Amino acid sequence: MNRMNSKTSLASFNHLQNLRRQLLMLVMSVCVMLASILAVQQAQAEQAAAVTTHKMILSHHEFEPWDFEPKAGDRIEITNTSDIAHSIYITYPDGKVVTLGDVQLPGQSAVWEVPADGEYLFKCWIHPIINAKMKVLSDAP
Ligand SMILES: [Cu+2]
């Protein structure tokens, strides 16, 4: 009887040891996973911080003159500061037309990422009188 008891307790001791080992492995893999997630997040944050964002204003019926020099890869955030809705679109150097969202209501912004050097035409689908030409020259000093 005694013998059986000691066998049983040895088996449960071994079982506990195994459980402990598995738990340790689990904790270690969770740590490795967390570390790699953090590393990826940090890399993404650094990448986001490296992008330049310029601000453009679309007031009542025109794009306000801007004083930045856009380069390829920059972001341009255009805010509608007027009290009417606009629908901005951009004509690319090759004739392609890109509409920025559907409509920019008063106070809303739209973001455009400058794809490459060239001359871009900013217009509004609702108000054909609105237009602005933007030259992108990444090698400019
Ligand atoms: Cu408009």
Residues whose N, C-alpha, C, O or C-beta is under 5 A from the ligand:
A	BS01	CU	A85 H86 S87 C124 I126 H127
